Amino acid sequence: MQKRVIFKKLKAVSLVFLFIALFCVCCKREQQSAPLAIKDIQGEWLRAAWEFDENFYKPSIAIMEFTEDSCFIKNVKDSVVSVHPFTVDKDSVHFGDWTFSRDKFKLRQNALYLDRLIAGRPKNVKLNVDHKEIETILKSSDWKDSSATYRFTDNQKILVAKNGGEGFLQYCYDILEYQDKFFLSKKGNQLDCNRDYQFLEQIIAIKESQIETYGFANGEFKTRVYSKKLKEETLFNKPTNFQLCNPYLNKNFPLDRYYYKGTEFKGGLYHIRKIVAEQYKAPSNSKESGIVQVRFVVNCEGKAGLFENQAFDFDYKLKEFSDSIVSQIVTIVKSLQDWNPGRNKKGEVIDTYKYLNFRIEHGKITRIYP
C-alpha cells in the first residue's frame, strides 16, 4: 500500500515537471518565432550573399540602408544605386517588385534573412590607419590563415597558395573605404580583375603582425585572422596548372552544370574521336559493355580540369568497368586541353561543365557523344 502511494506521488511530481518543461519549450518557441518588424532592421546592413541551395552561396555585395518604408541600395563607395519600397504586412514582405512570405524575413545568428538574401551589420570600429598604410602593411609580408598563405603584390594582385596544394592561384584585390570603415575586396581571376567578386571582408583590426576581418563565409558571419609570415619565394614561383576563373562554380547548380554556353573542343567532336581512335586499346576478349561518362570543367582559359567519372549499363543503372578501360578513357580525356571556352551573355569567357560519354561494347568504344 505504501509503495503504491509513493508511486502515485512520484507520478504526480513527474507530471508537474513534464508540464513545466512543455511550458518552457512553448515559451521559448514563442519567443523565437516573434515576427520581425521594420523597426528591428532600420539602419545599414552589408548585403553579402544569396543562398541558392543548402550550403551553396554566391556573393551579392552592396550596402542596404532601411528606413521606415524604403531600402536604399548603395555600392561600397557610398553612391546610391537604387531605392526600393519596403513594407511588411501580416503575412508577406514587399521589397520593390519582390514579395515573399513573412516567415522568411528573420534574424538568425547576427544575419538578416530576406528570403534567400543574406546581410549582416557592419562592425562599428574605426581603424587608426589610412588607405595607404593598410596597403603598406599588406605588402610588407606574406599572410597566413587556417587554409592558405597570401601575398599582396604592387600591381593589386593577390596570390593564394593553399595548404597542401601545388602552385598558386591568382586573383586581384582592392581596399574599399565606406564612410570610416575599410573593406578588403577579393575579385577577378588570372585573366580579368573586374569580375567574379568574392565575399567582402571588413577590416576590423590591423597590426604589423596580424589582421582581423569580418564577413560572410561558409554560411555565417565570422571573424577571420591573418597572421604575418616571412616571405618564401619558392611558395609563389609557379602558378597552379588549373584554376577556376569563378571560385563559386558549383556542379549542383543547374545553370553551372548543364548550360555549356558554347564550350567546344577545337576541331570538334570529329577531332576527339580521331584522338581516341589513335590512343585507346581495347582489352582482348573483353565482355564489358555499357557507358563510361567523364565530367570536367573547361575554365575561361580553355583548360580542362576537375575530372570525375562514372559508368552505367545500357539502362543507365550504375555499374563498374575494369580499370583497363576506365583509366585509358580518363587519361585520354585529360590530355584534351585545347578548348574554346564558353561565354556568358556579356561575351565574357567563363568556366563551364562539360561531359563526354563513351559507349562500350565488348571492350570497344563504338560511339562518343557529349
C-alpha positions, 0 to 999 in steps of 0.5 A: 500500500505504501509503495503504491502511494509513493508511486502515485506521488512520484507520478504526480511530481513527474507530471508537474515537471513534464508540464513545466518543461512543455511550458518552457519549450512553448515559451521559448518557441514563442519567443523565437518565432516573434515576427520581425518588424521594420523597426528591428532592421532600420539602419545599414546592413552589408548585403553579402550573399544569396543562398541558392541551395543548402550550403551553396552561396554566391556573393551579392555585395552592396550596402542596404540602408532601411528606413521606415518604408524604403531600402536604399541600395548603395555600392561600397563607395557610398553612391546610391544605386537604387531605392526600393519600397519596403513594407511588411504586412501580416503575412508577406514582405514587399521589397520593390517588385519582390514579395515573399512570405513573412516567415522568411524575413528573420534574424538568425545568428547576427544575419538578416534573412530576406528570403534567400538574401543574406546581410549582416551589420557592419562592425562599428570600429574605426581603424587608426590607419589610412588607405595607404598604410593598410596597403603598406602593411599588406605588402610588407609580408606574406599572410597566413590563415587556417587554409592558405598563405597570401601575398599582396603584390604592387600591381593589386594582385593577390596570390593564394597558395593553399595548404597542401596544394601545388602552385598558386592561384591568382586573383586581384584585390582592392581596399574599399573605404565606406564612410570610416570603415575599410573593406578588403575586396577579393575579385577577378581571376588570372585573366580579368580583375573586374569580375567574379567578386568574392565575399567582402571582408571588413577590416576590423583590426590591423597590426604589423603582425596580424589582421582581423576581418569580418564577413560572410563565409561558409554560411555565417558571419565570422571573424577571420585572422591573418597572421604575418609570415616571412616571405618564401619565394619558392611558395609563389614561383609557379602558378597552379596548372588549373584554376577556376576563373569563378571560385563559386562554380558549383556542379549542383547548380543547374545553370553551372552544370548543364548550360555549356554556353558554347564550350567546344573542343577545337576541331570538334567532336570529329577531332576527339574521336580521331584522338581516341581512335589513335590512343585507346586499346581495347582489352582482348576478349573483353565482355564489358559493355555499357557507358563510361561518362567523364565530367570536367570543367573547361575554365575561361582559359580553355583548360580542362580540369576537375575530372570525375567519372562514372559508368552505367549499363545500357539502362543507365543503372550504375555499374563498374568497368575494369580499370583497363578501360576506365583509366585509358578513357580518363587519361585520354580525356585529360590530355584534351586541353585545347578548348574554346571556352564558353561565354556568358551573355556579356561575351565574357569567357567563363568556366563551364561543365562539360561531359563526354560519354563513351559507349562500350561494347565488348571492350570497344568504344563504338560511339562518343557523344557529349 
